Amino acid sequence: MSRRNKGDFYNLLFNVDKIFVRPCYIDAYIKFSHELNEYLFCKYPEFYAGLQLYQSKEEESRFTVITAYYDVRNIYREIEKICKDIDEIYKDVWRDNIRRECIFTFCNNIRII
């Protein structure tokens, strides 16, 4: 196993959201997340590093999404556009069938280390 450069991790900024999906939409939401991830890679390659989707073991309809962005010039200006794009996609696809709650956003915090 090769070691990665510590700078690879330090070069990332994170947003974390909790997602609550109606049980009948679990599989559709997982598929949607894969498609959204690919869309964001293509549309924002200089800013978007990818997402990780976690499903709760206790409650299958609860997900946690960790989204990573590169800590590059203009990210704080561009993140507003990216988040607006993501919000509009969620509204168009899901309407009121899921609930998203922001747990953490790098925009409202100062990284210490």
URDASUL-V496719 format. One line per field, one symbol per residue. phi: phi as a letter, one per 20 degrees, with the letter a starting at -180 (. if undefined). burial: 1 if it has 24 or more other ideal C-beta (glycine too) atoms within 12 Angstrom, else 0. Layout:
# URDASUL-V496719
phi: ???
burial: ???
This chain:
# URDASUL-V496719
phi: .eeefgffffedcccccecddfgfdgfffffgffffgfgfgfecfededpccdddffecgedccddddcfecgmffefffffffgfgffgffedldeccdcfebcffdcdfec
burial: 00000000000111111111100011001001100110010001001111101000000001111111110000100110011001000100010001010000110000000
